[in-house]
């Protein structure tokens, strides 16, 4: 589902101030880096990464991509794209599409708020 979600997000990403992605399906940042062929040097200098007590890296954002632990709409003013779990888009978002897994079960809703 991430490849399809990223393809959809990329249609609108140039217009967005923030692209906010849920982390409930794993560590999504790696998919956005891989499928967008993001420059590793740029990632190292332009990312919000924290190492936890077990020495795992948690990536909370890079460039305009944000992977919040706790989502608060007021933290992200401007034009936003959302990749959230199915039926959990913020109330201000216009739903663009739903992404389904290989079994046909909805996984993500993609929405935007370009007001």
N, C-alpha and C positions, 0 to 999 in steps of 0.2 A: 503493500500500500504506500510506502514512502516514496517510491519512484513516481507513482501516479500523482501523489500529493505534491511533490516537488515540481513536476511538469505543470500542474495547474497553478501553483503559487508563482512560478516564473512568468506566467502570462501577465501578472499584475505587479510584480516586485519592483519594477522601476518607478512606479507611482507611490510606493509605500514608504512611510517613515520607519515602521517596525513590522517585522514578521514574527508573530508570537506563536510558538509551537508547544503543545503539551508534551510532557515527558512521561506520560502514563504508559506508553507502549515501548519503553526502553530508553535508549540514549539517542535521540533523534539527530543531534548535531552531526554525528558521523555520516549520516545519509546526506544531509545538506552539503557537507564538505565534499563528499565523494561525487554525488551526481551533478553538482555545480562546478566541479573541478576547481575548487577554491584554492588559491595560492597558499601553500603552507607557511611561507614567510609572513604573508599578510595576516594569517590566522594567529601566529605566535605573537605578533605585535598589536593585534586588534581583537583580543578575546578576553572574556571574563571567566577565568578558570580557577577553581578552588580544589585543593587536594584534601580529601577527608581523612579521618583517623586511621583507615585501613590503607591509605595511600592511593586510593582510586581518585581519578580526576573527574570532577563535575564541571561541565561546561554550561555556564548560564547565559552565554551569548557571544556572538562575534558579528562584526559588521552591523547590519540591521536585523539580524536574527536573534531572537530572545527565547530562552528556554526557562521560564520562571518556575521556581518551586511553588510559590503562592501567587496566583494571578490577582492583580488589582488593576482594574481598568484605568484608574487615575494615574497610574505610573507610566502610562504610554499615550501621551497626547499626540494628536496628529492622525495621519492616515495609516490604518493598520490592516494587515492581513492576519487571519487566525487559522491555525490548523489545530482543531480541538477534537476531543472525543465526540462521537455521534450524539446529536441533540444537546450539546453543552456549549454552543456558541454564546458569546455575550449578547445581551439584549439589543445592543446598538449595531450588531453585525448583520449585514445582508448575506444570506447564504448563497454561495456560488455553486457548490456541488458537494456531493457525498462520495467518499472513496470507500470501496468495498474490498474485503480480502478475497482470497481465492475460492472460498466457500460461499461467497455472495453475502456475507454478513457486513453491515456497515461498520467501518472502523473510525474514519475521520469525517468531520464536516469542515469544509473550507468556507470561510466567510471574509468579508471585508467591510471596512468602515472608512470611506473616503470623503466624509463630510468636511 
